[in-house]
Amino acid sequence: MNNKIKLNLGCGKDYRPGFINVDNSPFVKKDVEHNLDQYPFPFKNSSVDLILAMAVIEHLSDMKSFLEEVHRILKPGGKLRFRVPLAFTHIDAGDCTHKQHLIPRSFKIFMGYNNKYQDITKANFGGEIWITIPFFHKIRFPKNWYIVNFFINNIFTGIEGILIKEDE
């Protein structure tokens, strides 16, 4: 039996079986209603094995507080898997609902804070960050090929990563 706790934060229309799906929209299916800009999250310290935050972080008011809260609820060795648009190259970079405009370095202060950033955050993650082919956002196909445009412009123009909570 799999006793791992997996969260899908800001699930939107991406309801995932086997996950605790969290959102505050009244228009989507969810397991837990919670505004991700409100802390603390309704989960115990060091209780979660895996967190998904796909196209979520850019909509939050305070990325630092969000990642510190994620760090609080993840078990040591627990993982945060995320995807955000790459600032200024993604087709939706000007979206007025985006409160964060991120680059890969935006996440670096949370990786190895014991060195340069120890007085900025208490969250300490290992892991990796990568860019998903940012030059594709300039490619356009005919309007009736909407799905191709969507795929090229939203899948291949962002920042993705896995942050792993370091042992405490």
C-alpha positions as CSV (number, residue, x, y, z in Angstrom):
1,M,0.0,0.0,0.0
2,N,1.3,3.4,-1.0
3,N,1.2,5.8,2.0
4,K,2.9,8.6,0.3
5,I,1.2,12.0,0.6
6,K,1.2,13.8,-2.8
7,L,-0.2,17.4,-3.3
8,N,-1.3,19.0,-6.5
9,L,-1.2,22.7,-5.4
10,G,-3.2,25.1,-7.5
11,C,-4.7,22.1,-9.4
12,G,-7.1,24.1,-11.5
13,K,-8.6,21.8,-14.1
14,D,-5.7,19.3,-13.7
15,Y,-7.4,17.1,-11.1
16,R,-5.1,14.2,-10.4
17,P,-6.2,10.9,-8.8
18,G,-3.9,9.7,-6.1
19,F,-3.0,13.4,-5.2
20,I,-4.6,15.7,-2.7
21,N,-5.7,18.4,-5.2
22,V,-5.7,21.9,-3.7
23,D,-7.3,25.1,-5.1
24,N,-9.4,28.0,-4.1
25,S,-11.5,28.4,-7.3
26,P,-15.2,27.5,-6.9
27,F,-15.2,26.4,-10.5
28,V,-12.8,23.4,-10.3
29,K,-12.9,20.0,-8.7
30,K,-10.6,19.8,-5.7
31,D,-10.1,17.9,-2.5
32,V,-9.0,20.8,-0.3
33,E,-10.0,24.4,-0.7
34,H,-7.2,26.7,0.2
35,N,-5.8,30.0,-1.0
36,L,-2.0,29.4,-1.6
37,D,-1.3,33.1,-0.7
38,Q,-2.5,32.2,2.9
39,Y,-0.1,30.7,5.4
40,P,0.2,28.2,6.9
41,F,-1.1,25.6,4.5
42,P,-3.4,23.0,6.2
43,F,-0.7,20.3,6.3
44,K,1.6,19.2,9.1
45,N,5.3,19.8,9.3
46,S,7.4,17.3,7.3
47,S,4.3,15.3,6.2
48,V,4.3,15.5,2.4
49,D,6.4,13.4,0.0
50,L,5.7,15.1,-3.3
51,I,4.2,18.5,-4.3
52,L,3.3,19.6,-7.9
53,A,3.0,23.3,-8.6
54,M,2.5,23.5,-12.3
55,A,1.8,27.0,-13.6
56,V,1.1,28.2,-10.1
57,I,4.1,30.1,-8.6
58,E,3.9,33.0,-11.0
59,H,0.3,33.7,-9.8
60,L,1.3,34.0,-6.1
61,S,2.1,37.2,-4.2
62,D,5.2,36.0,-2.5
63,M,7.3,33.2,-3.9
64,K,9.7,33.3,-1.0
65,S,6.9,32.6,1.6
66,F,5.4,30.0,-0.7
67,L,8.7,28.1,-1.0
68,E,9.4,28.4,2.7
69,E,5.9,26.9,3.4
70,V,6.5,24.1,0.9
71,H,9.8,23.4,2.7
72,R,7.9,23.3,6.0
73,I,5.4,20.6,4.9
74,L,7.8,18.5,2.8
75,K,9.5,15.5,4.4
76,P,13.3,15.5,4.3
77,G,14.0,14.1,0.8
78,G,10.5,15.3,-0.3
79,K,10.2,16.9,-3.8
80,L,8.6,19.9,-5.3
81,R,8.1,19.6,-9.0
82,F,7.2,22.9,-10.7
83,R,6.8,24.7,-14.0
84,V,6.6,28.4,-14.5
85,P,6.8,30.6,-17.6
86,L,10.2,32.1,-18.4
87,A,10.0,35.8,-17.9
88,F,10.0,38.0,-21.0
89,T,10.1,35.1,-23.5
90,H,7.0,33.1,-22.7
91,I,3.9,34.0,-24.7
92,D,2.0,34.7,-21.5
93,A,4.8,36.8,-19.8
94,G,2.5,39.9,-19.9
95,D,-0.5,38.0,-18.3
96,C,-1.9,40.4,-15.8
97,T,-2.6,37.5,-13.4
98,H,1.1,36.8,-13.1
99,K,2.5,38.4,-10.0
100,Q,6.0,36.9,-10.4
101,H,8.2,37.1,-13.5
102,L,10.8,34.4,-13.0
103,I,14.2,33.4,-14.4
104,P,16.1,30.3,-13.3
105,R,18.2,32.4,-10.9
106,S,14.9,33.2,-9.1
107,F,15.1,29.7,-7.5
108,K,18.8,29.6,-6.8
109,I,18.5,31.4,-3.4
110,F,16.6,28.4,-2.2
111,M,19.3,26.0,-3.2
112,G,22.3,26.1,-0.8
113,Y,21.3,29.0,1.4
114,N,23.9,28.0,3.9
115,N,26.4,29.9,1.8
116,K,25.5,33.2,0.2
117,Y,21.8,33.4,1.0
118,Q,21.6,32.1,4.6
119,D,20.2,35.3,5.9
120,I,17.5,35.6,3.2
121,T,15.6,32.3,3.6
122,K,15.3,29.3,5.9
123,A,14.3,27.0,3.0
124,N,17.1,24.7,1.9
125,F,16.6,22.6,-1.3
126,G,18.8,20.5,-3.5
127,G,17.6,19.6,-7.0
128,E,17.8,21.1,-10.5
129,I,16.3,23.8,-12.6
130,W,16.2,23.8,-16.4
131,I,14.8,26.0,-19.2
132,T,12.5,24.4,-21.7
133,I,13.6,25.7,-25.2
134,P,12.7,29.4,-24.9
135,F,13.1,30.3,-28.5
136,F,10.1,28.4,-29.7
137,H,7.7,31.1,-28.5
138,K,8.3,33.0,-31.8
139,I,7.0,30.2,-34.0
140,R,3.4,30.7,-35.2
141,F,1.2,28.3,-37.2
142,P,-2.2,29.1,-38.8
143,K,-5.0,29.9,-36.4
144,N,-6.8,26.6,-37.1
145,W,-3.6,24.8,-35.8
146,Y,-4.4,26.2,-32.3
147,I,-3.3,23.1,-30.5
148,V,0.2,23.2,-32.2
149,N,0.6,26.9,-31.2
150,F,-0.5,26.1,-27.7
151,F,1.9,23.2,-27.4
152,I,4.9,25.1,-28.8
153,N,4.3,28.3,-26.9
154,N,3.4,26.8,-23.5
155,I,5.3,23.6,-23.2
156,F,8.6,24.6,-24.6
157,T,9.0,28.1,-23.2
158,G,9.4,27.9,-19.4
159,I,11.4,27.0,-16.4
160,E,11.0,23.6,-14.8
161,G,12.6,22.1,-11.9
162,I,12.6,19.7,-9.0
163,L,13.5,21.0,-5.6
164,I,14.4,18.4,-3.0
165,K,14.2,19.2,0.7
166,E,17.6,18.8,2.3
167,D,17.8,16.8,5.5
168,E,17.2,19.1,8.5
